[in-house]
Amino acid sequence: MLLQADQRTKLDESSDALFYEYPRFVNHVDEGFIQQLTDLYRERLKPQSRIFDMMSSWVSHLPEDLEFEWVEGHGMNEAELTRNPRLNHYFVQNLNQDQTLPLADKSFDAVLNTVSIQYLQYPDKVFAEIYRILKPGGIALISFSNRMFYQKAIAAWRDGSESHRVNLVKRYFQSVRGFSTPEAIARPSTLPPILRMMGMPGGDPFYVVIAERMEPLVT
């Protein structure tokens, strides 16, 4: 097992469906983070490719100047997903209850997860599904900062430092045979704590872990 039972626990063990029942039409990271992520997507995502935006919301971070063949969305609140302007289709599913994605094998060029990875209680199973739905050569980009719904983040995430969380996501990829060696982009915040508390741009650290689906060697 990638995580022990106590590492999967949440301070709030009530239903996730209840917690996400009401939409939250807010940004969960600052403008600096969003701009860096959009720039990275522009660099790494291919036009006219198929994108799966996992654990998405009402906000799209995809570059407006890039067109995609298909953007499939997933999340926990239908009202939020309905407002997302880039989704061609979406579905609602609690990945802590059911990790099997209703998506075909090798059907997406990229899988995105933005500031939500901290809530997965069974990341090994979810990352196996990410691998399954990616085309050979497809990439997964997992981005996060230091913000979270603290009561809903798993203990393994809550209790670790920012560098520990980067390594944790690397381990998620490494738990699935066939992913490339994970690449990490780490840009900690350089602002003094008082300016971060005031919400100054650049206050949110920016982390992304990226891996590619490689075809396993036949032996």
N, C-alpha and C positions, 0 to 999 in steps of 0.2 A: 504494500500500500504506500502511495506517495505521501499521504498525510495520515497521522494518527487520529483516532476518534476525537480526542480533546482539542486537536488543532482545527477541526472542522466546526467547532461550536461557535455560537453567536450569543451575545449578551441578551438579545431579544430573540427568543426562540418561537415567538408567535408566527402565525402564517405569513409568508412573504406576500401572498396574494392580498392579504388584508393591508399590509404595509404599503403596497404599491397601488392600492385601489383608487386613490385620488391622484390626478395628474399633477406634476410639478413643472410648470412652465418657466423654469429658471435655468441659467447656465451653471453647471457644476464645476467649471474651471474658468480662469480669467482669460481675457482677450489675448494675452501673450501666449498662453498655452494653445489656444485655439488656432492662432496664426501659425505657430510652429507645426501643429499637426496637419493643417491644411497644406502647408508648404511641403511637408513630407509626403503626403498623399499625392500631390502633384508630381513629385519626383519618382515615387515608387509604383504608382498604379498606372495601368495602361488604358488608354482610351478604348472604348467599345468592348471592355472586358466585363465579366460578370462578378458582382460584388455581393458578399453576404455581410451585412452590418448587424452583428450579434449584440444583444443586450443594448439596443439602441433606444432613442427617445424622440422628442419632437425636433431636435436640432440635428442638422446634417453638417458634418465637417468636411464633406467632399468639396473639392474646388468647383466653383460655378462654371469655369471655362472648360471643364472636362465632361464629355458625354460618355455614358456607359451603356452597354447593351442591356443590362438588367441590374437593379439593386434590390435585393431581398432584405427585408428588415425583420427583426425579432425583438421582442421586449416583454415587459410585464404590464404595460398600461396601454390599452387600445387608443384612448383619447390622445395620448402623446404621439403614438405611431401615426395616427391619422393626420397629424399636423406636420409630419416630416415631409418636406417637399421633394426629396430625392428618391423616395421608396416607390418602386413599381408594385410591390406587394409586401405584405407583412403577416406575421402570425404571432400570437401570444402563447408563451409557454414558460413554465417555471422549471428552469434547468436544475434546481436543487431537488426536484421531485422526479423529473424525467429528463435524462441526458441525451436521449436519442432524437436527433434532429430529423424532421420530416422532409429531408432534402436528398436528392439523388447522389450517388457516388460520383466523384470527380466532375462536379458540375459548376464549380466556382474558381475564378482566377485569384481571388483574394478574400480573406476573412478579416474583418475589423472588429476590435473590441475596444471601446473608449471609456476609460475611467469607471469600469464595472467589474473588472476581473476579481476584485477583492471580496466579492459576494459569493463566489462559487465554492460550494462545499465538496464537490467531487470533480476537481479540475482535471484529474487524469482521464476520467471518462469523457469529459467535454472536449479535451484536446484530442482524444482519439477520434471523436466525431469531426472535429475541425480537419484533421488529417484526411479522414474518409471523403469529405465533400470537396476537398481541394483537388484541382487538376494537377498532374505532375508539373513541377515548376511553379505552381501557385504559391502565394505567400500569405502568411498570417502576421498582422501587426497588432500588438497588444500595447495600448498606451494607458498611462496612469500618472497621477500626481500624488499629493499627500492628503487630499481631501477624501472623505468617505462619510457614509452614514455609519458612524462608529458602532452603533448597536447591531448593525446588520453585517458588518465585516467579520470574516472568520478570524479565529484567534491567531492562526499562523500569520495573518496579515497585520492585525492590530498590534501584536506584540513585537514586531520586527522593525528595524530601522529601514530607511529608504533603500539603502544598498542591499539589505537583506531581501526586500521585496523584489528588487531586480533579479537577484539570484533565485528567488522562489519561482518567478515566472519562467526563468531559464529552465528550472527543474521541471516545470509543467511540460514544456516542449520535449525535454530529454526523456520524459516518461513514455513517450510514444516513439517506437522504432520507425525511422524513415524521415524524420525531420532533420534538416541541416543543423549545424552548430548554431545556436541562437546568437544573434547580433544584438547588442544593447546600445541604445543611445541614452546617455545620462547627462542631464543639464540641471543640476541642483540650483535652487534659487540663490541669487547673490544679494538680494535685498536684506537689509537689517530687519529683525523680527517686527519692530514697531511699524515699519512701512508695509510689511506683509499684512499685518492686522488691519491696516487702513485700506487694504485692497488696491494698492498701487500696482500698475501693470508690471509684469515680470515677477510677481510674487510667488506664483505657483511653479514648483519644479516640474520639469518635463522629462518623462521617462517613456521609452518605447523598447519593447523586445520583439524582434522580428526573426522568423524562420521560414524556410521554404520546404515544400513537400518534395522530397527526393524519392526515387523509386528504390526500394530495398534491393541489394545485390542478390542475385540468384546463386545459391551454392549447391 
